[in-house]
Amino acid sequence: MRCLLCRNLEQAVEARRSEFLQASSHSYYGVNNTQAAYLNVELQRAMSELQDHRSVCRAAISELECLPNVAQLRHPPRSTPGKVERVA
């Protein structure tokens, strides 16, 4: 469960991302590159704020601790059918 600030920051990132993508598609057609650049900076700022908050947020940290270890998720390699593996 994420804290309220995490959710608000995530929504801000998504809003900035959609604004940037919209402005970028317009700038592709020659409409206001400055606006697209400004919105890119705002997107990066929102992402930075979210990352900074997640580094100290107890809810986000405890959520990461509950996730299984990557090593536990890996399956042993499968042998290919028809090949005989020799043990020395």
C-alpha atoms as a printed R data frame, in Angstrom:
   type eleno elety resid chain resno      x       y       z
1  ATOM     1    CA   MET     A     1  0.000   0.000   0.000
2  ATOM     2    CA   ARG     A     2  1.436   3.309  -1.041
3  ATOM     3    CA   CYS     A     3  1.178   6.511   0.914
4  ATOM     4    CA   LEU     A     4 -0.931   9.423  -0.260
5  ATOM     5    CA   LEU     A     5  2.105  11.475  -1.256
6  ATOM     6    CA   CYS     A     6  3.440   8.600  -3.389
7  ATOM     7    CA   ARG     A     7  0.130   8.380  -5.224
8  ATOM     8    CA   ASN     A     8 -0.036  12.145  -5.737
9  ATOM     9    CA   LEU     A     9  3.517  12.252  -7.071
10 ATOM    10    CA   GLU     A    10  2.808   9.308  -9.389
11 ATOM    11    CA   GLN     A    11 -0.260  11.112 -10.731
12 ATOM    12    CA   ALA     A    12  1.833  14.242 -11.262
13 ATOM    13    CA   VAL     A    13  4.418  12.242 -13.221
14 ATOM    14    CA   GLU     A    14  1.714  10.704 -15.408
15 ATOM    15    CA   ALA     A    15  0.126  14.116 -16.019
16 ATOM    16    CA   ARG     A    16  3.491  15.635 -16.943
17 ATOM    17    CA   ARG     A    17  4.268  12.660 -19.182
18 ATOM    18    CA   SER     A    18  1.009  13.002 -21.112
19 ATOM    19    CA   GLU     A    19  1.496  16.782 -21.453
20 ATOM    20    CA   PHE     A    20  5.033  16.234 -22.724
21 ATOM    21    CA   LEU     A    21  3.972  13.551 -25.210
22 ATOM    22    CA   GLN     A    22  1.203  15.773 -26.505
23 ATOM    23    CA   ALA     A    23  3.562  18.736 -26.893
24 ATOM    24    CA   SER     A    24  6.223  16.519 -28.495
25 ATOM    25    CA   SER     A    25  3.818  15.262 -31.112
26 ATOM    26    CA   HIS     A    26  2.890  18.862 -31.933
27 ATOM    27    CA   SER     A    27  6.543  19.954 -32.016
28 ATOM    28    CA   TYR     A    28  7.207  17.189 -34.515
29 ATOM    29    CA   TYR     A    29  4.984  19.114 -36.887
30 ATOM    30    CA   GLY     A    30  6.849  22.362 -36.179
31 ATOM    31    CA   VAL     A    31  4.711  23.754 -33.356
32 ATOM    32    CA   ASN     A    32  6.567  25.327 -30.423
33 ATOM    33    CA   ASN     A    33  9.674  23.300 -29.561
34 ATOM    34    CA   THR     A    34 10.236  25.539 -26.540
35 ATOM    35    CA   GLN     A    35  7.002  24.340 -24.939
36 ATOM    36    CA   ALA     A    36  7.982  20.694 -25.454
37 ATOM    37    CA   ALA     A    37 11.406  21.345 -23.909
38 ATOM    38    CA   TYR     A    38  9.823  23.082 -20.910
39 ATOM    39    CA   LEU     A    39  7.404  20.191 -20.375
40 ATOM    40    CA   ASN     A    40 10.302  17.728 -20.617
41 ATOM    41    CA   VAL     A    41 12.056  19.582 -17.777
42 ATOM    42    CA   GLU     A    42  8.838  19.518 -15.744
43 ATOM    43    CA   LEU     A    43  8.503  15.766 -16.358
44 ATOM    44    CA   GLN     A    44 12.075  15.162 -15.210
45 ATOM    45    CA   ARG     A    45 11.477  17.293 -12.128
46 ATOM    46    CA   ALA     A    46  8.325  15.344 -11.225
47 ATOM    47    CA   MET     A    47 10.150  12.036 -11.694
48 ATOM    48    CA   SER     A    48 13.000  13.268  -9.497
49 ATOM    49    CA   GLU     A    49 10.602  14.318  -6.743
50 ATOM    50    CA   LEU     A    50  8.919  10.915  -6.850
51 ATOM    51    CA   GLN     A    51 12.258   9.093  -6.725
52 ATOM    52    CA   ASP     A    52 13.457  11.245  -3.818
53 ATOM    53    CA   HIS     A    53 10.275  10.613  -1.872
54 ATOM    54    CA   ARG     A    54 10.366   6.866  -2.523
55 ATOM    55    CA   SER     A    55 13.899   6.707  -1.131
56 ATOM    56    CA   VAL     A    56 12.635   7.831   2.285
57 ATOM    57    CA   CYS     A    57  8.985   6.698   2.225
58 ATOM    58    CA   ARG     A    58  8.349   3.929   4.730
59 ATOM    59    CA   ALA     A    59  5.463   2.514   2.687
60 ATOM    60    CA   ALA     A    60  7.564   2.257  -0.484
61 ATOM    61    CA   ILE     A    61 10.510   0.743   1.388
62 ATOM    62    CA   SER     A    62  8.342  -1.854   3.122
63 ATOM    63    CA   GLU     A    63  6.695  -2.647  -0.228
64 ATOM    64    CA   LEU     A    64 10.112  -3.397  -1.720
65 ATOM    65    CA   GLU     A    65 11.016  -5.595   1.256
66 ATOM    66    CA   CYS     A    66  7.885  -7.691   0.669
67 ATOM    67    CA   LEU     A    67  8.832  -8.462  -2.930
68 ATOM    68    CA   PRO     A    68 10.526 -11.817  -3.487
69 ATOM    69    CA   ASN     A    69 14.230 -11.850  -4.114
70 ATOM    70    CA   VAL     A    70 15.146 -11.945  -7.816
71 ATOM    71    CA   ALA     A    71 17.294 -15.018  -7.213
72 ATOM    72    CA   GLN     A    72 14.244 -16.850  -5.889
73 ATOM    73    CA   LEU     A    73 12.315 -16.084  -9.077
74 ATOM    74    CA   ARG     A    74 14.897 -17.564 -11.432
75 ATOM    75    CA   HIS     A    75 14.324 -21.081 -12.616
76 ATOM    76    CA   PRO     A    76 17.181 -23.522 -13.172
77 ATOM    77    CA   PRO     A    77 18.235 -23.765 -16.830
78 ATOM    78    CA   ARG     A    78 16.411 -26.409 -18.789
79 ATOM    79    CA   SER     A    79 18.307 -28.989 -20.761
80 ATOM    80    CA   THR     A    80 17.500 -29.131 -24.448
81 ATOM    81    CA   PRO     A    81 15.634 -32.237 -25.552
82 ATOM    82    CA   GLY     A    82 17.688 -34.736 -27.496
83 ATOM    83    CA   LYS     A    83 21.005 -33.618 -26.036
84 ATOM    84    CA   VAL     A    84 22.809 -35.830 -23.627
85 ATOM    85    CA   GLU     A    85 24.807 -34.013 -21.008
86 ATOM    86    CA   ARG     A    86 27.990 -35.716 -19.958
87 ATOM    87    CA   VAL     A    87 29.259 -35.474 -16.444
88 ATOM    88    CA   ALA     A    88 33.011 -35.603 -16.098
